[in-house]
Amino acid sequence: MRSSARRTGRWWNRRRLARDYEAHPHRSEAMIHLTMINLMTRRLTAEFTPHVARRLNNP
């Protein structure tokens, strides 16, 4: 579980969520929700890059 939290944090840092560019808090919250929906959808549908799939299959 710990490594998945680190991966999620790294993913956020590479994306727009590393900094808060939104003027309104509700927009920032919506951006976080959209990002997590995207991340979980990719995980559930196995749309990973090959190195990520290898890491998840070989704990």
N, CA, C and O atoms as CSV, one atom per row, in Angstrom:
chain,resi,resn,atom,element,x,y,z
A,1,MET,N,N,0.822,-1.194,0.000
A,1,MET,CA,C,0.000,0.000,0.000
A,1,MET,C,C,0.865,1.257,0.000
A,1,MET,O,O,0.527,2.259,-0.631
A,2,ARG,N,N,1.943,1.193,0.689
A,2,ARG,CA,C,2.802,2.356,0.801
A,2,ARG,C,C,3.378,2.771,-0.549
A,2,ARG,O,O,3.454,3.960,-0.858
A,3,SER,N,N,3.786,1.784,-1.352
A,3,SER,CA,C,4.360,2.109,-2.652
A,3,SER,C,C,3.321,2.707,-3.586
A,3,SER,O,O,3.650,3.574,-4.394
A,4,SER,N,N,2.067,2.260,-3.491
A,4,SER,CA,C,1.039,2.847,-4.354
A,4,SER,C,C,0.778,4.299,-3.962
A,4,SER,O,O,0.485,5.129,-4.822
A,5,ALA,N,N,0.881,4.606,-2.687
A,5,ALA,CA,C,0.714,5.998,-2.258
A,5,ALA,C,C,1.853,6.854,-2.790
A,5,ALA,O,O,1.634,7.992,-3.205
A,6,ARG,N,N,3.060,6.320,-2.779
A,6,ARG,CA,C,4.194,7.061,-3.331
A,6,ARG,C,C,4.028,7.276,-4.822
A,6,ARG,O,O,4.298,8.361,-5.336
A,7,ARG,N,N,3.576,6.225,-5.524
A,7,ARG,CA,C,3.360,6.359,-6.969
A,7,ARG,C,C,2.318,7.421,-7.261
A,7,ARG,O,O,2.479,8.220,-8.184
A,8,THR,N,N,1.250,7.432,-6.476
A,8,THR,CA,C,0.200,8.424,-6.677
A,8,THR,C,C,0.750,9.824,-6.437
A,8,THR,O,O,0.455,10.747,-7.197
A,9,GLY,N,N,1.540,9.984,-5.398
A,9,GLY,CA,C,2.150,11.282,-5.120
A,9,GLY,C,C,3.064,11.734,-6.236
A,9,GLY,O,O,3.049,12.902,-6.625
A,10,ARG,N,N,3.864,10.808,-6.757
A,10,ARG,CA,C,4.736,11.151,-7.878
A,10,ARG,C,C,3.920,11.524,-9.104
A,10,ARG,O,O,4.275,12.446,-9.838
A,11,TRP,N,N,2.826,10.806,-9.323
A,11,TRP,CA,C,1.976,11.081,-10.476
A,11,TRP,C,C,1.402,12.486,-10.367
A,11,TRP,O,O,1.350,13.219,-11.354
A,12,TRP,N,N,0.969,12.861,-9.160
A,12,TRP,CA,C,0.438,14.208,-8.951
A,12,TRP,C,C,1.499,15.256,-9.232
A,12,TRP,O,O,1.209,16.291,-9.833
A,13,ASN,N,N,2.720,14.999,-8.804
A,13,ASN,CA,C,3.783,15.977,-8.995
A,13,ASN,C,C,4.124,16.187,-10.459
A,13,ASN,O,O,4.546,17.278,-10.845
A,14,ARG,N,N,3.950,15.165,-11.274
A,14,ARG,CA,C,4.215,15.315,-12.701
A,14,ARG,C,C,3.078,16.037,-13.406
A,14,ARG,O,O,3.258,16.557,-14.507
A,15,ARG,N,N,1.950,16.070,-12.800
A,15,ARG,CA,C,0.764,16.641,-13.424
A,15,ARG,C,C,0.489,18.044,-12.892
A,15,ARG,O,O,1.286,18.623,-12.153
A,16,ARG,N,N,-0.616,18.546,-13.278
A,16,ARG,CA,C,-1.011,19.894,-12.921
A,16,ARG,C,C,-1.207,20.076,-11.418
A,16,ARG,O,O,-1.160,21.205,-10.931
A,17,LEU,N,N,-1.422,19.017,-10.689
A,17,LEU,CA,C,-1.724,19.128,-9.267
A,17,LEU,C,C,-0.512,19.472,-8.405
A,17,LEU,O,O,-0.652,19.680,-7.200
A,18,ALA,N,N,0.660,19.533,-9.002
A,18,ALA,CA,C,1.837,19.883,-8.219
A,18,ALA,C,C,1.741,21.314,-7.687
A,18,ALA,O,O,2.306,21.641,-6.643
A,19,ARG,N,N,1.026,22.148,-8.413
A,19,ARG,CA,C,0.817,23.529,-7.988
A,19,ARG,C,C,-0.652,23.862,-8.144
A,19,ARG,O,O,-1.344,23.303,-8.995
A,20,ASP,N,N,-1.106,24.756,-7.333
A,20,ASP,CA,C,-2.515,25.145,-7.389
A,20,ASP,C,C,-2.653,26.396,-8.250
A,20,ASP,O,O,-2.358,27.504,-7.803
A,21,TYR,N,N,-3.102,26.208,-9.485
A,21,TYR,CA,C,-3.265,27.317,-10.410
A,21,TYR,C,C,-4.687,27.871,-10.403
A,21,TYR,O,O,-4.951,28.905,-11.016
A,22,GLU,N,N,-5.577,27.212,-9.735
A,22,GLU,CA,C,-6.980,27.616,-9.756
A,22,GLU,C,C,-7.239,28.735,-8.746
A,22,GLU,O,O,-6.649,28.766,-7.666
A,23,ALA,N,N,-8.129,29.646,-9.119
A,23,ALA,CA,C,-8.455,30.767,-8.246
A,23,ALA,C,C,-9.474,30.374,-7.180
A,23,ALA,O,O,-9.509,30.964,-6.099
A,24,HIS,N,N,-10.297,29.382,-7.484
A,24,HIS,CA,C,-11.362,28.993,-6.569
A,24,HIS,C,C,-11.120,27.582,-6.031
A,24,HIS,O,O,-10.764,26.681,-6.790
A,25,PRO,N,N,-11.311,27.389,-4.733
A,25,PRO,CA,C,-11.075,26.072,-4.132
A,25,PRO,C,C,-11.924,24.955,-4.737
A,25,PRO,O,O,-11.457,23.820,-4.838
A,26,HIS,N,N,-13.153,25.250,-5.139
A,26,HIS,CA,C,-13.995,24.188,-5.702
A,26,HIS,C,C,-13.441,23.690,-7.034
A,26,HIS,O,O,-13.648,22.530,-7.390
A,27,ARG,N,N,-12.751,24.539,-7.765
A,27,ARG,CA,C,-12.122,24.090,-9.017
A,27,ARG,C,C,-10.915,23.200,-8.730
A,27,ARG,O,O,-10.679,22.213,-9.427
A,28,SER,N,N,-10.161,23.558,-7.705
A,28,SER,CA,C,-9.029,22.713,-7.313
A,28,SER,C,C,-9.513,21.344,-6.870
A,28,SER,O,O,-8.921,20.323,-7.220
A,29,GLU,N,N,-10.588,21.326,-6.102
A,29,GLU,CA,C,-11.153,20.061,-5.640
A,29,GLU,C,C,-11.644,19.226,-6.822
A,29,GLU,O,O,-11.441,18.012,-6.854
A,30,ALA,N,N,-12.281,19.866,-7.780
A,30,ALA,CA,C,-12.758,19.150,-8.969
A,30,ALA,C,C,-11.588,18.572,-9.755
A,30,ALA,O,O,-11.680,17.460,-10.276
A,31,MET,N,N,-10.493,19.314,-9.843
A,31,MET,CA,C,-9.317,18.825,-10.568
A,31,MET,C,C,-8.733,17.595,-9.877
A,31,MET,O,O,-8.309,16.653,-10.546
A,32,ILE,N,N,-8.708,17.595,-8.562
A,32,ILE,CA,C,-8.210,16.440,-7.815
A,32,ILE,C,C,-9.108,15.231,-8.058
A,32,ILE,O,O,-8.617,14.122,-8.268
A,33,HIS,N,N,-10.415,15.443,-8.031
A,33,HIS,CA,C,-11.349,14.340,-8.280
A,33,HIS,C,C,-11.173,13.774,-9.688
A,33,HIS,O,O,-11.137,12.557,-9.866
A,34,LEU,N,N,-11.064,14.642,-10.682
A,34,LEU,CA,C,-10.879,14.170,-12.060
A,34,LEU,C,C,-9.577,13.390,-12.213
A,34,LEU,O,O,-9.530,12.372,-12.904
A,35,THR,N,N,-8.534,13.872,-11.570
A,35,THR,CA,C,-7.246,13.190,-11.646
A,35,THR,C,C,-7.318,11.803,-11.022
A,35,THR,O,O,-6.800,10.841,-11.589
A,36,MET,N,N,-7.953,11.693,-9.867
A,36,MET,CA,C,-8.046,10.393,-9.209
A,36,MET,C,C,-8.959,9.439,-9.974
A,36,MET,O,O,-8.700,8.236,-10.015
A,37,ILE,N,N,-10.027,9.963,-10.582
A,37,ILE,CA,C,-10.885,9.124,-11.423
A,37,ILE,C,C,-10.084,8.578,-12.594
A,37,ILE,O,O,-10.186,7.397,-12.924
A,38,ASN,N,N,-9.297,9.425,-13.215
A,38,ASN,CA,C,-8.459,8.997,-14.335
A,38,ASN,C,C,-7.457,7.938,-13.891
A,38,ASN,O,O,-7.286,6.922,-14.565
A,39,LEU,N,N,-6.804,8.166,-12.774
A,39,LEU,CA,C,-5.809,7.221,-12.267
A,39,LEU,C,C,-6.432,5.865,-11.949
A,39,LEU,O,O,-5.894,4.828,-12.336
A,40,MET,N,N,-7.557,5.868,-11.251
A,40,MET,CA,C,-8.200,4.606,-10.880
A,40,MET,C,C,-8.767,3.883,-12.098
A,40,MET,O,O,-8.732,2.654,-12.154
A,41,THR,N,N,-9.286,4.624,-13.067
A,41,THR,CA,C,-9.791,4.001,-14.293
A,41,THR,C,C,-8.669,3.305,-15.037
A,41,THR,O,O,-8.841,2.187,-15.525
A,42,ARG,N,N,-7.526,3.957,-15.126
A,42,ARG,CA,C,-6.379,3.334,-15.797
A,42,ARG,C,C,-5.934,2.077,-15.058
A,42,ARG,O,O,-5.582,1.078,-15.685
A,43,ARG,N,N,-5.949,2.124,-13.740
A,43,ARG,CA,C,-5.547,0.941,-12.971
A,43,ARG,C,C,-6.537,-0.202,-13.145
A,43,ARG,O,O,-6.136,-1.358,-13.275
A,44,LEU,N,N,-7.819,0.113,-13.146
A,44,LEU,CA,C,-8.837,-0.928,-13.266
A,44,LEU,C,C,-8.903,-1.533,-14.662
A,44,LEU,O,O,-9.240,-2.708,-14.809
A,45,THR,N,N,-8.590,-0.758,-15.677
A,45,THR,CA,C,-8.648,-1.264,-17.049
A,45,THR,C,C,-7.288,-1.740,-17.539
A,45,THR,O,O,-7.156,-2.155,-18.690
A,46,ALA,N,N,-6.298,-1.688,-16.696
A,46,ALA,CA,C,-4.943,-2.170,-16.995
A,46,ALA,C,C,-4.309,-1.425,-18.163
A,46,ALA,O,O,-3.583,-2.018,-18.960
A,47,GLU,N,N,-4.580,-0.140,-18.264
A,47,GLU,CA,C,-3.922,0.685,-19.277
A,47,GLU,C,C,-2.641,1.269,-18.678
A,47,GLU,O,O,-2.544,2.471,-18.432
A,48,PHE,N,N,-1.689,0.414,-18.457
A,48,PHE,CA,C,-0.434,0.835,-17.854
A,48,PHE,C,C,0.662,0.845,-18.903
A,48,PHE,O,O,0.549,0.211,-19.952
A,49,THR,N,N,1.694,1.555,-18.608
A,49,THR,CA,C,2.900,1.400,-19.394
A,49,THR,C,C,3.536,0.084,-18.958
A,49,THR,O,O,3.301,-0.351,-17.831
A,50,PRO,N,N,4.324,-0.560,-19.798
A,50,PRO,CA,C,4.865,-1.889,-19.463
A,50,PRO,C,C,5.641,-1.937,-18.148
A,50,PRO,O,O,5.520,-2.915,-17.410
A,51,HIS,N,N,6.431,-0.915,-17.832
A,51,HIS,CA,C,7.215,-0.979,-16.594
A,51,HIS,C,C,6.321,-0.902,-15.360
A,51,HIS,O,O,6.653,-1.491,-14.331
A,52,VAL,N,N,5.219,-0.204,-15.436
A,52,VAL,CA,C,4.298,-0.137,-14.301
A,52,VAL,C,C,3.589,-1.475,-14.136
A,52,VAL,O,O,3.427,-1.950,-13.011
A,53,ALA,N,N,3.168,-2.086,-15.228
A,53,ALA,CA,C,2.491,-3.383,-15.161
A,53,ALA,C,C,3.425,-4.435,-14.561
A,53,ALA,O,O,2.986,-5.268,-13.768
A,54,ARG,N,N,4.697,-4.406,-14.928
A,54,ARG,CA,C,5.657,-5.364,-14.361
A,54,ARG,C,C,5.786,-5.157,-12.860
A,54,ARG,O,O,5.822,-6.122,-12.097
A,55,ARG,N,N,5.854,-3.908,-12.438
A,55,ARG,CA,C,5.989,-3.617,-11.012
A,55,ARG,C,C,4.786,-4.104,-10.227
A,55,ARG,O,O,4.938,-4.639,-9.129
A,56,LEU,N,N,3.595,-3.926,-10.773
A,56,LEU,CA,C,2.392,-4.342,-10.063
A,56,LEU,C,C,2.236,-5.857,-10.035
A,56,LEU,O,O,1.690,-6.403,-9.076
A,57,ASN,N,N,2.705,-6.541,-11.067
A,57,ASN,CA,C,2.572,-7.992,-11.127
A,57,ASN,C,C,3.650,-8.721,-10.338
A,57,ASN,O,O,3.467,-9.888,-9.991
A,58,ASN,N,N,4.751,-8.073,-10.049
A,58,ASN,CA,C,5.855,-8.685,-9.298
A,58,ASN,C,C,6.110,-7.881,-8.027
A,58,ASN,O,O,7.027,-7.061,-7.994
A,59,PRO,N,N,5.319,-8.102,-6.984
A,59,PRO,CA,C,5.471,-7.294,-5.750
A,59,PRO,C,C,6.773,-7.531,-5.032
A,59,PRO,O,O,7.024,-6.922,-3.992
